[in-house]
Amino acid sequence: TSSSSSYTYLGSSSRIFGLVTSSLLWTKSKSHHTNTKLKKQKLCVRNSAQEIPKTLEEDSKFVPLDPQDPRFGPPVLLLLGLQLHEAQKIQELLKELDGEFMEIVFCTDDMIKRSLWEAVTTKQPDLKRVKIAESLPRICFLSGLTGEEMMMFIDAFPETGLEPVVFAAMVPNSADKPIFELTEEIMGDHELLTGSSSS
């Protein structure tokens, strides 16, 4: 039960960030010109939660993403293992989508032992001054989006051209867990799902 809903793993077929931000944009400004494109994307993501092997659901803390999942947490993209120039690309994309209100937060060394909630509520007004934690797997935690929004934007993200990232949604049961523990769980499940980092 509650122990099995530690986090929602979103896969890594695409690369994440910017689109996430636009997800909020999609619900807030339905008349925006990007809306048509985003609606089309919605139809392509319906399989994401159906491709999970039974073994993964049984042996891990993986929780399939449900389009009905409500928003939880502040509108933040927490990036592990990414660099400043990648965040800048993400911000450019956000601008195009009028999604600047979605904040980007880098994982720092002092966050690794702290809870996911503390990390996503950290303010980093100047990303250039942040000392980014090194040697972390490329993971993006999504906070403050509905399940449908996350599915939509993860599916649309490859057009950014960034290197692949593993995506995970912050859910109530993962919010109080330390980032290092969640990272181990996520990467373990990612290897199970992909057959140990198959290309």
Secondary structure, DSSP 8 states (H G I E B T S, - for coil): -TTT-SBEEEESSS--THHHHHHHHHHH-TTSTTHHHHHHHHTT-TTGGG---HHHHHHS-B----TT----S-SEEEEES--HHHHHHHHHHHHHTT-TTSEEEE-BGGGTTSBHHHHHT---S-GGG--B--S---EEEEES--HHHHHHHHHHGGGG-----EEEE--HHHHTSBHHHHHHHHHHHHHHHHTTT--
